[in-house]
């Protein structure tokens, strides 16, 4: 019996991870590499907005849509109109139609004053109307010359608010200088969705590096979540836009998947977390067979005397 147990949380590919390729490529790559699902980032790509097409892609590749990322980025402000609550309503309709469990949403921008003022209560109200989870994502302040500017309201930090469900993004913790482990621990059961990625921080760049290439404790966080029996979703939301071609992009996404599966494992009942090398050794280790005693008579017949009693002489 292996001393390693892998919790049931799916490891999912964000369609943002295949940019500049389009949404259909996310389903194809996810299927080829062995991801458990796709998180659809609703963007200017028409395929990302088309429920019927997404259902056909899902059926053809046998890859479920497990989450919908609402079009709440700066670059998607015109997708599905400018009214922010309307975007969330359409995201909910898409998630329900496709059987997705989660809608990822960013807090309001400061200039969306009415939306920001009602954001927290409005999310709670919409949550009462559906079984799909609205998971509000941690964001970040930015540096402008010598001062810090916060573009989000009521707060970029989910620890400041009472959202029942939160998405933790590790590229965003790098940008904000947050302690990702401490944030995860303080969120507790409110942490239901994770964007598995990495970042170096120290600059106004939302890098979304392949996990393990930045400074964030991605492996440690995955091990912590596994030990706690995390039942949400682990979504690889990384940037592969500099990849030379499809094969290079797939190698990077395969590396990201391997990193996640390697670290997201619950170790034996000792209650402590093993490092990566020790966990690999545990997977490979097999208990040695007990020694046995044999005898050979004059005719050459071998008689198995059974196992040796370690307490005997």
C-alpha positions in Angstrom: 0.0 0.0 0.0 1.3 3.4 -0.9 1.7 5.9 2.0 0.7 8.7 -0.4 -3.0 9.7 -0.9 -4.1 12.3 -3.4 -7.2 14.3 -2.5 -10.1 14.5 -4.9 -9.7 18.2 -5.9 -9.5 18.4 -9.7 -6.4 19.9 -11.4 -7.8 22.2 -14.1 -6.4 24.2 -17.0 -7.4 27.9 -17.4 -8.1 28.8 -21.0 -6.0 31.9 -20.3 -3.0 29.6 -20.1 -3.0 28.9 -23.8 -3.0 32.6 -25.0 -2.4 33.7 -27.7 -4.2 30.5 -28.9 -7.9 30.5 -28.6 -10.4 28.8 -26.2 -10.7 25.6 -28.3 -7.0 24.9 -27.9 -7.4 24.8 -24.1 -9.8 21.8 -24.4 -7.5 20.0 -26.8 -4.3 20.6 -24.7 -6.1 19.7 -21.5 -7.3 16.4 -22.9 -3.9 15.5 -24.3 -2.0 16.3 -21.1 -4.4 14.8 -18.7 -6.0 17.8 -16.9 -9.3 17.2 -15.1 -11.2 20.1 -16.6 -11.1 23.6 -18.1 -11.7 27.0 -16.5 -13.1 29.2 -19.2 -11.9 32.8 -19.1 -14.7 34.8 -20.8 -12.9 37.1 -23.1 -13.1 38.8 -26.5 -12.6 35.4 -28.1 -16.1 34.5 -29.4 -15.7 30.8 -28.5 -15.3 31.8 -24.8 -18.8 33.4 -24.9 -20.7 30.7 -26.8 -22.3 28.2 -24.5 -23.3 25.7 -27.2 -19.8 25.7 -28.7 -18.2 25.2 -25.2 -20.6 22.3 -24.6 -19.6 20.7 -27.9 -15.9 21.2 -27.2 -16.4 19.7 -23.7 -18.2 16.7 -25.1 -15.8 16.1 -28.0 -12.7 16.2 -25.8 -14.4 14.6 -22.8 -13.1 17.5 -20.6 -15.7 19.2 -18.4 -16.0 23.0 -17.8 -15.4 23.2 -14.1 -15.3 26.9 -13.7 -16.1 30.2 -15.5 -14.0 33.3 -15.0 -16.2 36.3 -15.4 -15.1 39.0 -17.8 -14.0 41.5 -15.1 -10.5 42.3 -16.3 -9.5 45.7 -17.7 -9.1 44.1 -21.1 -12.6 42.6 -21.0 -14.6 45.6 -19.8 -16.7 45.6 -23.0 -17.4 41.9 -23.1 -21.1 41.2 -22.4 -21.7 44.9 -22.1 -20.4 47.4 -19.5 -22.9 46.7 -16.7 -21.0 44.7 -14.2 -24.0 42.9 -12.6 -25.1 41.9 -16.0 -21.7 40.2 -16.6 -22.1 38.2 -13.4 -25.7 37.1 -14.4 -24.5 35.9 -17.7 -21.5 34.1 -16.1 -24.0 32.4 -13.7 -26.1 31.3 -16.6 -23.1 29.9 -18.5 -21.8 28.1 -15.4 -25.3 26.5 -14.7 -25.7 25.5 -18.4 -22.3 23.8 -18.5 -22.3 22.2 -15.1 -19.5 24.4 -13.8 -19.0 24.6 -10.0 -17.4 28.0 -9.6 -17.5 31.5 -11.0 -14.3 33.5 -10.4 -14.9 37.2 -10.0 -12.6 40.1 -9.2 -13.6 42.9 -6.8 -14.9 46.1 -8.4 -12.6 48.7 -9.8 -12.6 51.9 -7.7 -14.1 53.9 -10.6 -17.1 51.6 -10.6 -18.4 53.4 -7.6 -22.0 52.1 -7.3 -20.9 48.5 -8.1 -18.1 48.8 -5.5 -20.5 50.1 -2.9 -22.9 47.2 -3.4 -20.3 44.5 -4.3 -20.2 42.5 -1.1 -23.9 42.5 -0.5 -24.6 41.9 -4.2 -22.4 38.8 -4.3 -24.1 37.4 -1.3 -27.5 38.1 -2.8 -26.5 36.4 -6.1 -25.1 33.4 -4.2 -28.5 32.8 -2.6 -29.9 32.3 -6.1 -27.7 29.5 -7.3 -25.7 26.5 -6.2 -22.7 27.7 -8.3 -20.1 29.3 -6.0 -18.9 32.9 -6.5 -15.3 32.9 -5.5 -13.8 36.4 -5.2 -10.2 36.6 -6.1 -7.4 38.3 -4.2 -5.9 41.2 -6.2 -3.1 43.7 -5.5 -2.1 47.4 -5.2 0.2 48.9 -7.8 3.1 51.4 -7.5 2.8 54.7 -9.3 6.0 56.7 -9.0 6.6 56.8 -5.2 3.1 56.0 -4.0 0.9 52.9 -3.8 -2.4 53.0 -5.6 -5.2 50.5 -5.0 -7.4 50.1 -8.1 -9.9 47.8 -6.4 -12.8 48.4 -4.0 -14.0 47.6 -1.4 -10.6 46.0 -1.0 -8.0 44.0 -3.0 -7.5 41.8 0.0 -10.2 39.1 0.7 -9.1 39.0 4.4 -10.6 42.4 4.8 -14.1 41.2 3.7 -16.6 38.5 4.5 -16.9 36.7 1.2 -18.0 33.1 1.8 -15.7 31.8 -1.0 -12.4 33.1 -2.2 -10.0 32.4 -5.1 -6.3 32.6 -4.0 -4.0 33.5 -6.9 -0.3 33.2 -6.2 0.9 35.6 -9.0 -1.3 38.2 -7.2 0.2 37.4 -3.8 3.6 38.0 -5.4 2.5 41.4 -6.7 0.9 42.5 -3.4 3.8 41.2 -1.3 1.3 39.0 0.7 2.3 35.9 2.6 0.4 33.3 0.6 0.6 30.6 3.3 -0.7 32.9 6.0 -3.5 34.1 3.7 -4.5 30.5 3.0 -4.5 29.7 6.7 -6.5 32.7 7.6 -9.0 32.1 4.9 -9.6 28.6 6.2 -12.7 27.0 4.7 -13.5 30.1 2.7 -10.6 29.1 0.4 -12.4 27.1 -2.3 -10.5 27.9 -5.5 -6.8 28.3 -6.2 -5.0 29.7 -9.2 -1.8 27.7 -9.2 0.9 29.9 -10.6 4.0 31.8 -9.5 5.6 35.3 -9.5 8.7 37.1 -8.5 7.0 40.3 -7.2 8.6 43.6 -6.7 7.3 45.1 -9.9 3.9 46.0 -11.5 3.8 42.8 -13.5 1.2 40.1 -13.0 3.6 37.5 -14.3 1.7 34.2 -13.9 4.9 32.1 -14.1 5.0 28.3 -14.3 4.9 27.1 -10.6 8.4 26.7 -9.2 9.9 29.5 -11.3 9.1 32.3 -8.9 9.3 33.1 -5.2 5.9 32.0 -4.0 5.6 28.9 -1.8 3.5 27.0 -4.4 4.7 23.6 -3.4 4.3 24.2 0.3 0.8 25.6 -0.2 -0.2 22.5 -2.3 1.1 20.2 0.4 -0.7 22.2 3.1 -4.0 22.0 1.1 -3.5 18.3 0.5 -2.9 17.6 4.2 -6.1 19.5 5.0 -8.2 17.5 2.5 -8.8 20.5 0.2 -11.9 19.9 -1.9 -12.0 22.9 -4.2 -10.3 23.3 -7.5 -6.6 23.8 -8.4 -6.5 25.8 -11.6 -3.3 26.3 -13.6 -3.5 29.9 -14.7 -0.1 30.6 -16.2 1.4 32.6 -19.0 2.7 30.7 -22.0 2.5 33.6 -24.5 6.3 33.6 -25.1 6.3 29.9 -26.1 7.7 29.5 -29.5 5.0 27.1 -30.7 2.3 24.6 -29.7 4.8 21.9 -28.6 6.7 24.4 -26.4 3.5 25.6 -24.9 2.4 22.0 -24.1 5.8 21.3 -22.5 5.3 24.2 -20.2 1.8 23.2 -19.3 2.9 19.6 -18.8 5.6 20.9 -16.4 3.0 22.9 -14.5 0.7 19.9 -14.2 3.5 17.6 -13.0 4.5 20.1 -10.4 1.0 20.4 -9.1 0.3 16.7 -9.0 3.7 15.9 -7.3 3.1 18.4 -4.5 -0.7 17.9 -4.0 -0.4 14.7 -2.1 -1.3 13.8 1.5 1.5 11.9 3.2 1.3 9.1 5.7 -0.5 9.4 9.1 2.5 10.7 10.9 1.0 14.1 10.6 4.1 15.8 9.2 4.7 17.0 5.7 7.5 15.3 3.7 9.7 17.1 1.3 9.5 16.3 -2.4 12.4 13.9 -2.5 11.2 12.0 0.6 7.7 11.7 -0.9 9.1 10.3 -4.1 11.1 7.8 -2.1 8.0 6.8 -0.2 6.2 6.1 -3.5 9.0 3.9 -4.7 9.7 2.1 -1.4 8.3 -1.4 -0.9 8.6 -3.3 2.3 11.3 -5.9 2.0 10.2 -9.5 1.9 10.9 -11.4 5.1 13.9 -13.8 4.9 13.0 -17.5 4.3 15.0 -20.7 5.2 15.4 -23.5 2.6 17.0 -27.0 2.9 18.2 -29.4 0.2 18.2 -33.1 0.7 20.5 -35.7 -0.8 18.3 -36.1 -3.9 18.5 -32.4 -4.6 14.9 -31.6 -3.5 14.5 -28.1 -2.1 12.3 -27.8 1.0 11.0 -24.3 1.9 11.1 -24.1 5.7 9.2 -20.9 5.8 10.1 -17.4 7.1 12.8 -16.9 9.6 11.7 -16.0 13.1 13.7 -12.8 13.8 13.6 -13.6 17.5 15.0 -17.1 17.1 18.6 -18.3 17.1 
